[in-house]
């Protein structure tokens, strides 16, 4: 399944700047990538590759900060 991950709100945490609307697409085999360690790592890597930011350093790999949408 293909998922689009979107940052919900702009914030600056631990010198990492997140802007509302930043997106990354990942492929994941289960329904919720935020509920799995491997899914969170895929999200982290996707944002690192696309924007050069570390969501883990920003403590932002969760449903409070990210919106997950399945793409068909």
PyMOL Python script that loads the backbone (N, CA, C, O; Angstrom):
from pymol import cmd

cmd.read_pdbstr("""\
ATOM      1  N   UNK A   1       0.837  -1.171   0.000  1.00  0.00           N
ATOM      2  CA  UNK A   1       0.000   0.000   0.000  1.00  0.00           C
ATOM      3  C   UNK A   1       0.886   1.239   0.000  1.00  0.00           C
ATOM      4  O   UNK A   1       1.972   1.253   0.579  1.00  0.00           O
ATOM      5  N   UNK A   2       0.397   2.264  -0.657  1.00  0.00           N
ATOM      6  CA  UNK A   2       1.127   3.519  -0.750  1.00  0.00           C
ATOM      7  C   UNK A   2       0.478   4.541   0.180  1.00  0.00           C
ATOM      8  O   UNK A   2      -0.743   4.695   0.195  1.00  0.00           O
ATOM      9  N   UNK A   3       1.313   5.241   0.956  1.00  0.00           N
ATOM     10  CA  UNK A   3       0.822   6.227   1.910  1.00  0.00           C
ATOM     11  C   UNK A   3       1.478   7.576   1.655  1.00  0.00           C
ATOM     12  O   UNK A   3       2.655   7.655   1.301  1.00  0.00           O
ATOM     13  N   UNK A   4       0.699   8.635   1.841  1.00  0.00           N
ATOM     14  CA  UNK A   4       1.236  10.003   1.802  1.00  0.00           C
ATOM     15  C   UNK A   4       1.244  10.529   3.235  1.00  0.00           C
ATOM     16  O   UNK A   4       0.209  10.576   3.900  1.00  0.00           O
ATOM     17  N   UNK A   5       2.424  10.921   3.696  1.00  0.00           N
ATOM     18  CA  UNK A   5       2.611  11.440   5.042  1.00  0.00           C
ATOM     19  C   UNK A   5       2.746  12.961   4.933  1.00  0.00           C
ATOM     20  O   UNK A   5       3.566  13.454   4.159  1.00  0.00           O
ATOM     21  N   UNK A   6       1.948  13.703   5.700  1.00  0.00           N
ATOM     22  CA  UNK A   6       1.934  15.162   5.637  1.00  0.00           C
ATOM     23  C   UNK A   6       2.130  15.756   7.029  1.00  0.00           C
ATOM     24  O   UNK A   6       1.528  15.296   8.000  1.00  0.00           O
ATOM     25  N   UNK A   7       2.975  16.778   7.116  1.00  0.00           N
ATOM     26  CA  UNK A   7       3.178  17.499   8.375  1.00  0.00           C
ATOM     27  C   UNK A   7       1.950  18.372   8.624  1.00  0.00           C
ATOM     28  O   UNK A   7       1.539  19.134   7.749  1.00  0.00           O
ATOM     29  N   UNK A   8       1.359  18.259   9.828  1.00  0.00           N
ATOM     30  CA  UNK A   8       0.121  18.975  10.151  1.00  0.00           C
ATOM     31  C   UNK A   8       0.334  20.440  10.503  1.00  0.00           C
ATOM     32  O   UNK A   8      -0.486  21.286  10.147  1.00  0.00           O
ATOM     33  N   UNK A   9       1.433  20.753  11.204  1.00  0.00           N
ATOM     34  CA  UNK A   9       1.634  22.130  11.656  1.00  0.00           C
ATOM     35  C   UNK A   9       3.104  22.492  11.611  1.00  0.00           C
ATOM     36  O   UNK A   9       3.969  21.633  11.780  1.00  0.00           O
ATOM     37  N   UNK A  10       3.385  23.765  11.383  1.00  0.00           N
ATOM     38  CA  UNK A  10       4.765  24.247  11.363  1.00  0.00           C
ATOM     39  C   UNK A  10       5.300  24.300  12.783  1.00  0.00           C
ATOM     40  O   UNK A  10       4.584  24.669  13.714  1.00  0.00           O
ATOM     41  N   UNK A  11       6.560  23.930  12.941  1.00  0.00           N
ATOM     42  CA  UNK A  11       7.212  23.997  14.243  1.00  0.00           C
ATOM     43  C   UNK A  11       8.717  23.915  14.068  1.00  0.00           C
ATOM     44  O   UNK A  11       9.213  23.476  13.030  1.00  0.00           O
ATOM     45  N   UNK A  12       9.427  24.339  15.085  1.00  0.00           N
ATOM     46  CA  UNK A  12      10.881  24.297  15.102  1.00  0.00           C
ATOM     47  C   UNK A  12      11.303  23.633  16.405  1.00  0.00           C
ATOM     48  O   UNK A  12      11.132  24.213  17.477  1.00  0.00           O
ATOM     49  N   UNK A  13      11.853  22.424  16.325  1.00  0.00           N
ATOM     50  CA  UNK A  13      12.225  21.654  17.508  1.00  0.00           C
ATOM     51  C   UNK A  13      13.626  21.095  17.321  1.00  0.00           C
ATOM     52  O   UNK A  13      13.929  20.501  16.286  1.00  0.00           O
ATOM     53  N   UNK A  14      14.477  21.282  18.315  1.00  0.00           N
ATOM     54  CA  UNK A  14      15.848  20.760  18.274  1.00  0.00           C
ATOM     55  C   UNK A  14      16.565  21.129  16.983  1.00  0.00           C
ATOM     56  O   UNK A  14      17.246  20.296  16.383  1.00  0.00           O
ATOM     57  N   UNK A  15      16.412  22.372  16.561  1.00  0.00           N
ATOM     58  CA  UNK A  15      17.040  22.903  15.341  1.00  0.00           C
ATOM     59  C   UNK A  15      16.525  22.241  14.061  1.00  0.00           C
ATOM     60  O   UNK A  15      17.181  22.313  13.021  1.00  0.00           O
ATOM     61  N   UNK A  16      15.378  21.608  14.128  1.00  0.00           N
ATOM     62  CA  UNK A  16      14.756  21.008  12.948  1.00  0.00           C
ATOM     63  C   UNK A  16      13.491  21.791  12.637  1.00  0.00           C
ATOM     64  O   UNK A  16      12.593  21.886  13.473  1.00  0.00           O
ATOM     65  N   UNK A  17      13.422  22.349  11.441  1.00  0.00           N
ATOM     66  CA  UNK A  17      12.276  23.147  11.025  1.00  0.00           C
ATOM     67  C   UNK A  17      11.315  22.293  10.209  1.00  0.00           C
ATOM     68  O   UNK A  17      11.685  21.739   9.174  1.00  0.00           O
ATOM     69  N   UNK A  18      10.075  22.194  10.686  1.00  0.00           N
ATOM     70  CA  UNK A  18       9.016  21.502   9.965  1.00  0.00           C
ATOM     71  C   UNK A  18       8.010  22.542   9.489  1.00  0.00           C
ATOM     72  O   UNK A  18       7.596  23.401  10.268  1.00  0.00           O
ATOM     73  N   UNK A  19       7.621  22.476   8.249  1.00  0.00           N
ATOM     74  CA  UNK A  19       6.627  23.387   7.700  1.00  0.00           C
ATOM     75  C   UNK A  19       5.357  22.619   7.373  1.00  0.00           C
ATOM     76  O   UNK A  19       5.400  21.521   6.817  1.00  0.00           O
ATOM     77  N   UNK A  20       4.233  23.214   7.727  1.00  0.00           N
ATOM     78  CA  UNK A  20       2.936  22.615   7.440  1.00  0.00           C
ATOM     79  C   UNK A  20       2.837  22.318   5.946  1.00  0.00           C
ATOM     80  O   UNK A  20       3.158  23.167   5.114  1.00  0.00           O
ATOM     81  N   UNK A  21       2.393  21.113   5.613  1.00  0.00           N
ATOM     82  CA  UNK A  21       2.206  20.734   4.216  1.00  0.00           C
ATOM     83  C   UNK A  21       3.353  19.936   3.621  1.00  0.00           C
ATOM     84  O   UNK A  21       3.211  19.404   2.519  1.00  0.00           O
ATOM     85  N   UNK A  22       4.488  19.832   4.311  1.00  0.00           N
ATOM     86  CA  UNK A  22       5.574  18.971   3.804  1.00  0.00           C
ATOM     87  C   UNK A  22       5.036  17.556   3.667  1.00  0.00           C
ATOM     88  O   UNK A  22       4.367  17.057   4.572  1.00  0.00           O
ATOM     89  N   UNK A  23       5.321  16.906   2.544  1.00  0.00           N
ATOM     90  CA  UNK A  23       4.810  15.554   2.320  1.00  0.00           C
ATOM     91  C   UNK A  23       5.917  14.621   1.855  1.00  0.00           C
ATOM     92  O   UNK A  23       6.925  15.045   1.289  1.00  0.00           O
ATOM     93  N   UNK A  24       5.700  13.365   2.108  1.00  0.00           N
ATOM     94  CA  UNK A  24       6.558  12.306   1.581  1.00  0.00           C
ATOM     95  C   UNK A  24       5.676  11.080   1.368  1.00  0.00           C
ATOM     96  O   UNK A  24       4.734  10.850   2.127  1.00  0.00           O
ATOM     97  N   UNK A  25       5.973  10.308   0.355  1.00  0.00           N
ATOM     98  CA  UNK A  25       5.226   9.090   0.050  1.00  0.00           C
ATOM     99  C   UNK A  25       6.063   7.874   0.398  1.00  0.00           C
ATOM    100  O   UNK A  25       7.262   7.829   0.123  1.00  0.00           O
ATOM    101  N   UNK A  26       5.412   6.879   1.013  1.00  0.00           N
ATOM    102  CA  UNK A  26       6.100   5.633   1.349  1.00  0.00           C
ATOM    103  C   UNK A  26       5.226   4.453   0.951  1.00  0.00           C
ATOM    104  O   UNK A  26       4.006   4.565   0.835  1.00  0.00           O
ATOM    105  N   UNK A  27       5.880   3.333   0.747  1.00  0.00           N
ATOM    106  CA  UNK A  27       5.191   2.082   0.510  1.00  0.00           C
ATOM    107  C   UNK A  27       5.350   1.234   1.766  1.00  0.00           C
ATOM    108  O   UNK A  27       6.461   1.038   2.259  1.00  0.00           O
ATOM    109  N   UNK A  28       4.208   0.726   2.287  1.00  0.00           N
ATOM    110  CA  UNK A  28       4.238  -0.048   3.527  1.00  0.00           C
ATOM    111  C   UNK A  28       3.193  -1.138   3.446  1.00  0.00           C
ATOM    112  O   UNK A  28       2.116  -0.928   2.887  1.00  0.00           O
ATOM    113  N   UNK A  29       3.495  -2.293   3.995  1.00  0.00           N
ATOM    114  CA  UNK A  29       2.624  -3.450   3.818  1.00  0.00           C
ATOM    115  C   UNK A  29       1.417  -3.505   4.756  1.00  0.00           C
ATOM    116  O   UNK A  29       0.471  -4.249   4.500  1.00  0.00           O
ATOM    117  N   UNK A  30       1.442  -2.724   5.840  1.00  0.00           N
ATOM    118  CA  UNK A  30       0.336  -2.756   6.798  1.00  0.00           C
ATOM    119  C   UNK A  30      -0.486  -1.480   6.730  1.00  0.00           C
ATOM    120  O   UNK A  30      -0.131  -0.549   6.006  1.00  0.00           O
ATOM    121  N   UNK A  31      -1.591  -1.430   7.484  1.00  0.00           N
ATOM    122  CA  UNK A  31      -2.532  -0.318   7.405  1.00  0.00           C
ATOM    123  C   UNK A  31      -2.052   0.989   8.011  1.00  0.00           C
ATOM    124  O   UNK A  31      -2.461   2.055   7.548  1.00  0.00           O
ATOM    125  N   UNK A  32      -1.192   0.949   9.037  1.00  0.00           N
ATOM    126  CA  UNK A  32      -0.784   2.171   9.720  1.00  0.00           C
ATOM    127  C   UNK A  32       0.721   2.195   9.938  1.00  0.00           C
ATOM    128  O   UNK A  32       1.217   1.527  10.846  1.00  0.00           O
ATOM    129  N   UNK A  33       1.457   2.944   9.132  1.00  0.00           N
ATOM    130  CA  UNK A  33       2.912   2.986   9.305  1.00  0.00           C
ATOM    131  C   UNK A  33       3.348   3.643  10.619  1.00  0.00           C
ATOM    132  O   UNK A  33       4.457   3.386  11.088  1.00  0.00           O
ATOM    133  N   UNK A  34       2.499   4.485  11.221  1.00  0.00           N
ATOM    134  CA  UNK A  34       2.858   5.112  12.493  1.00  0.00           C
ATOM    135  C   UNK A  34       2.756   4.139  13.663  1.00  0.00           C
ATOM    136  O   UNK A  34       3.281   4.412  14.742  1.00  0.00           O
ATOM    137  N   UNK A  35       2.092   3.018  13.460  1.00  0.00           N
ATOM    138  CA  UNK A  35       1.920   2.037  14.520  1.00  0.00           C
ATOM    139  C   UNK A  35       2.977   0.946  14.504  1.00  0.00           C
ATOM    140  O   UNK A  35       2.846  -0.039  15.232  1.00  0.00           O
ATOM    141  N   UNK A  36       4.010   1.090  13.702  1.00  0.00           N
ATOM    142  CA  UNK A  36       5.023   0.055  13.556  1.00  0.00           C
ATOM    143  C   UNK A  36       6.418   0.694  13.502  1.00  0.00           C
ATOM    144  O   UNK A  36       6.598   1.742  12.881  1.00  0.00           O
ATOM    145  N   UNK A  37       7.382   0.072  14.141  1.00  0.00           N
ATOM    146  CA  UNK A  37       8.749   0.611  14.173  1.00  0.00           C
ATOM    147  C   UNK A  37       9.324   0.724  12.761  1.00  0.00           C
ATOM    148  O   UNK A  37       9.965   1.720  12.429  1.00  0.00           O
ATOM    149  N   UNK A  38       9.096  -0.290  11.938  1.00  0.00           N
ATOM    150  CA  UNK A  38       9.608  -0.248  10.561  1.00  0.00           C
ATOM    151  C   UNK A  38       8.932   0.857   9.755  1.00  0.00           C
ATOM    152  O   UNK A  38       9.577   1.507   8.934  1.00  0.00           O
ATOM    153  N   UNK A  39       7.647   1.071   9.982  1.00  0.00           N
ATOM    154  CA  UNK A  39       6.930   2.137   9.307  1.00  0.00           C
ATOM    155  C   UNK A  39       7.464   3.510   9.688  1.00  0.00           C
ATOM    156  O   UNK A  39       7.620   4.385   8.837  1.00  0.00           O
ATOM    157  N   UNK A  40       7.742   3.691  10.978  1.00  0.00           N
ATOM    158  CA  UNK A  40       8.308   4.966  11.446  1.00  0.00           C
ATOM    159  C   UNK A  40       9.685   5.208  10.840  1.00  0.00           C
ATOM    160  O   UNK A  40      10.030   6.344  10.514  1.00  0.00           O
ATOM    161  N   UNK A  41      10.460   4.162  10.690  1.00  0.00           N
ATOM    162  CA  UNK A  41      11.790   4.298  10.085  1.00  0.00           C
ATOM    163  C   UNK A  41      11.675   4.666   8.599  1.00  0.00           C
ATOM    164  O   UNK A  41      12.472   5.456   8.092  1.00  0.00           O
ATOM    165  N   UNK A  42      10.689   4.097   7.905  1.00  0.00           N
ATOM    166  CA  UNK A  42      10.451   4.460   6.501  1.00  0.00           C
ATOM    167  C   UNK A  42      10.065   5.934   6.373  1.00  0.00           C
ATOM    168  O   UNK A  42      10.530   6.628   5.469  1.00  0.00           O
ATOM    169  N   UNK A  43       9.212   6.405   7.284  1.00  0.00           N
ATOM    170  CA  UNK A  43       8.807   7.812   7.277  1.00  0.00           C
ATOM    171  C   UNK A  43      10.016   8.701   7.530  1.00  0.00           C
ATOM    172  O   UNK A  43      10.223   9.694   6.832  1.00  0.00           O
ATOM    173  N   UNK A  44      10.810   8.341   8.529  1.00  0.00           N
ATOM    174  CA  UNK A  44      12.018   9.119   8.849  1.00  0.00           C
ATOM    175  C   UNK A  44      12.946   9.204   7.635  1.00  0.00           C
ATOM    176  O   UNK A  44      13.432  10.282   7.294  1.00  0.00           O
ATOM    177  N   UNK A  45      13.187   8.079   6.994  1.00  0.00           N
ATOM    178  CA  UNK A  45      14.077   8.048   5.834  1.00  0.00           C
ATOM    179  C   UNK A  45      13.512   8.843   4.654  1.00  0.00           C
ATOM    180  O   UNK A  45      14.263   9.510   3.942  1.00  0.00           O
ATOM    181  N   UNK A  46      12.201   8.776   4.446  1.00  0.00           N
ATOM    182  CA  UNK A  46      11.581   9.504   3.337  1.00  0.00           C
ATOM    183  C   UNK A  46      11.752  11.012   3.506  1.00  0.00           C
ATOM    184  O   UNK A  46      12.076  11.712   2.546  1.00  0.00           O
ATOM    185  N   UNK A  47      11.536  11.517   4.723  1.00  0.00           N
ATOM    186  CA  UNK A  47      11.703  12.953   4.964  1.00  0.00           C
ATOM    187  C   UNK A  47      13.176  13.350   4.933  1.00  0.00           C
ATOM    188  O   UNK A  47      13.508  14.457   4.510  1.00  0.00           O
ATOM    189  N   UNK A  48      14.053  12.468   5.372  1.00  0.00           N
ATOM    190  CA  UNK A  48      15.488  12.746   5.321  1.00  0.00           C
ATOM    191  C   UNK A  48      15.953  12.841   3.864  1.00  0.00           C
ATOM    192  O   UNK A  48      16.727  13.730   3.509  1.00  0.00           O
ATOM    193  N   UNK A  49      15.476  11.921   3.028  1.00  0.00           N
ATOM    194  CA  UNK A  49      15.870  11.929   1.614  1.00  0.00           C
ATOM    195  C   UNK A  49      15.299  13.119   0.855  1.00  0.00           C
ATOM    196  O   UNK A  49      15.986  13.704   0.019  1.00  0.00           O
ATOM    197  N   UNK A  50      14.061  13.481   1.132  1.00  0.00           N
ATOM    198  CA  UNK A  50      13.399  14.542   0.376  1.00  0.00           C
ATOM    199  C   UNK A  50      13.775  15.942   0.866  1.00  0.00           C
ATOM    200  O   UNK A  50      14.016  16.839   0.059  1.00  0.00           O
ATOM    201  N   UNK A  51      13.824  16.127   2.198  1.00  0.00           N
ATOM    202  CA  UNK A  51      14.023  17.464   2.750  1.00  0.00           C
ATOM    203  C   UNK A  51      15.322  17.625   3.548  1.00  0.00           C
ATOM    204  O   UNK A  51      15.717  18.747   3.864  1.00  0.00           O
ATOM    205  N   UNK A  52      15.987  16.513   3.874  1.00  0.00           N
ATOM    206  CA  UNK A  52      17.198  16.596   4.686  1.00  0.00           C
ATOM    207  C   UNK A  52      16.918  16.886   6.146  1.00  0.00           C
ATOM    208  O   UNK A  52      17.781  17.411   6.851  1.00  0.00           O
ATOM    209  N   UNK A  53      15.708  16.547   6.617  1.00  0.00           N
ATOM    210  CA  UNK A  53      15.366  16.777   8.018  1.00  0.00           C
ATOM    211  C   UNK A  53      15.143  15.455   8.731  1.00  0.00           C
ATOM    212  O   UNK A  53      14.691  14.481   8.128  1.00  0.00           O
ATOM    213  N   UNK A  54      15.462  15.428  10.010  1.00  0.00           N
ATOM    214  CA  UNK A  54      15.334  14.226  10.820  1.00  0.00           C
ATOM    215  C   UNK A  54      14.114  14.358  11.729  1.00  0.00           C
ATOM    216  O   UNK A  54      14.162  15.063  12.737  1.00  0.00           O
ATOM    217  N   UNK A  55      13.031  13.684  11.375  1.00  0.00           N
ATOM    218  CA  UNK A  55      11.813  13.753  12.178  1.00  0.00           C
ATOM    219  C   UNK A  55      11.998  13.134  13.555  1.00  0.00           C
ATOM    220  O   UNK A  55      11.327  13.538  14.505  1.00  0.00           O
ATOM    221  N   UNK A  56      12.885  12.174  13.681  1.00  0.00           N
ATOM    222  CA  UNK A  56      13.125  11.570  14.988  1.00  0.00           C
ATOM    223  C   UNK A  56      13.780  12.580  15.931  1.00  0.00           C
ATOM    224  O   UNK A  56      13.424  12.656  17.107  1.00  0.00           O
ATOM    225  N   UNK A  57      14.731  13.349  15.417  1.00  0.00           N
ATOM    226  CA  UNK A  57      15.385  14.386  16.218  1.00  0.00           C
ATOM    227  C   UNK A  57      14.369  15.443  16.650  1.00  0.00           C
ATOM    228  O   UNK A  57      14.484  16.010  17.736  1.00  0.00           O
ATOM    229  N   UNK A  58      13.382  15.705  15.805  1.00  0.00           N
ATOM    230  CA  UNK A  58      12.334  16.679  16.114  1.00  0.00           C
ATOM    231  C   UNK A  58      11.207  16.078  16.950  1.00  0.00           C
ATOM    232  O   UNK A  58      10.243  16.766  17.283  1.00  0.00           O
ATOM    233  N   UNK A  59      11.329  14.795  17.286  1.00  0.00           N
ATOM    234  CA  UNK A  59      10.289  14.085  18.063  1.00  0.00           C
ATOM    235  C   UNK A  59       8.918  14.242  17.393  1.00  0.00           C
ATOM    236  O   UNK A  59       7.922  14.531  18.057  1.00  0.00           O
ATOM    237  N   UNK A  60       8.883  14.049  16.080  1.00  0.00           N
ATOM    238  CA  UNK A  60       7.670  14.347  15.319  1.00  0.00           C
ATOM    239  C   UNK A  60       7.105  13.156  14.556  1.00  0.00           C
ATOM    240  O   UNK A  60       6.261  13.338  13.678  1.00  0.00           O
ATOM    241  N   UNK A  61       7.546  11.949  14.868  1.00  0.00           N
ATOM    242  CA  UNK A  61       7.004  10.789  14.152  1.00  0.00           C
ATOM    243  C   UNK A  61       5.841  10.221  14.970  1.00  0.00           C
ATOM    244  O   UNK A  61       5.962   9.183  15.619  1.00  0.00           O
ATOM    245  N   UNK A  62       4.708  10.937  14.917  1.00  0.00           N
ATOM    246  CA  UNK A  62       3.511  10.504  15.628  1.00  0.00           C
ATOM    247  C   UNK A  62       2.282  11.128  14.968  1.00  0.00           C
ATOM    248  O   UNK A  62       2.399  11.983  14.091  1.00  0.00           O
ATOM    249  N   UNK A  63       1.118  10.690  15.400  1.00  0.00           N
ATOM    250  CA  UNK A  63      -0.128  11.152  14.780  1.00  0.00           C
ATOM    251  C   UNK A  63      -0.489  12.581  15.167  1.00  0.00           C
ATOM    252  O   UNK A  63      -1.356  13.184  14.535  1.00  0.00           O
ATOM    253  N   UNK A  64       0.154  13.133  16.185  1.00  0.00           N
ATOM    254  CA  UNK A  64      -0.079  14.530  16.553  1.00  0.00           C
ATOM    255  C   UNK A  64       0.513  15.454  15.494  1.00  0.00           C
ATOM    256  O   UNK A  64      -0.080  16.479  15.158  1.00  0.00           O
ATOM    257  N   UNK A  65       1.674  15.094  14.973  1.00  0.00           N
ATOM    258  CA  UNK A  65       2.405  15.939  14.035  1.00  0.00           C
ATOM    259  C   UNK A  65       2.235  15.541  12.572  1.00  0.00           C
ATOM    260  O   UNK A  65       2.445  16.363  11.680  1.00  0.00           O
ATOM    261  N   UNK A  66       1.857  14.293  12.317  1.00  0.00           N
ATOM    262  CA  UNK A  66       1.793  13.803  10.943  1.00  0.00           C
ATOM    263  C   UNK A  66       0.411  13.243  10.619  1.00  0.00           C
ATOM    264  O   UNK A  66      -0.229  12.592  11.445  1.00  0.00           O
ATOM    265  N   UNK A  67      -0.023  13.512   9.404  1.00  0.00           N
ATOM    266  CA  UNK A  67      -1.264  12.947   8.882  1.00  0.00           C
ATOM    267  C   UNK A  67      -0.909  11.849   7.902  1.00  0.00           C
ATOM    268  O   UNK A  67      -0.075  12.049   7.019  1.00  0.00           O
ATOM    269  N   UNK A  68      -1.532  10.689   8.048  1.00  0.00           N
ATOM    270  CA  UNK A  68      -1.265   9.556   7.159  1.00  0.00           C
ATOM    271  C   UNK A  68      -2.500   9.322   6.300  1.00  0.00           C
ATOM    272  O   UNK A  68      -3.609   9.153   6.807  1.00  0.00           O
ATOM    273  N   UNK A  69      -2.283   9.315   4.990  1.00  0.00           N
ATOM    274  CA  UNK A  69      -3.378   9.107   4.049  1.00  0.00           C
ATOM    275  C   UNK A  69      -2.994   8.000   3.086  1.00  0.00           C
ATOM    276  O   UNK A  69      -1.919   8.036   2.487  1.00  0.00           O
ATOM    277  N   UNK A  70      -3.879   7.003   2.932  1.00  0.00           N
ATOM    278  CA  UNK A  70      -3.614   5.934   1.982  1.00  0.00           C
ATOM    279  C   UNK A  70      -3.943   6.419   0.574  1.00  0.00           C
ATOM    280  O   UNK A  70      -4.991   7.019   0.337  1.00  0.00           O
ATOM    281  N   UNK A  71      -3.029   6.149  -0.356  1.00  0.00           N
ATOM    282  CA  UNK A  71      -3.206   6.537  -1.747  1.00  0.00           C
ATOM    283  C   UNK A  71      -3.514   5.272  -2.549  1.00  0.00           C
ATOM    284  O   UNK A  71      -2.783   4.285  -2.465  1.00  0.00           O
ATOM    285  N   UNK A  72      -4.579   5.307  -3.313  1.00  0.00           N
ATOM    286  CA  UNK A  72      -4.933   4.129  -4.126  1.00  0.00           C
ATOM    287  C   UNK A  72      -4.395   4.234  -5.504  1.00  0.00           C
ATOM    288  O   UNK A  72      -4.599   3.332  -6.316  1.00  0.00           O
TER     289      UNK A  72
END
""", "prot")
cmd.dss("prot")
cmd.show_as("cartoon", "prot")
cmd.util.cbc("prot")
cmd.orient("prot")
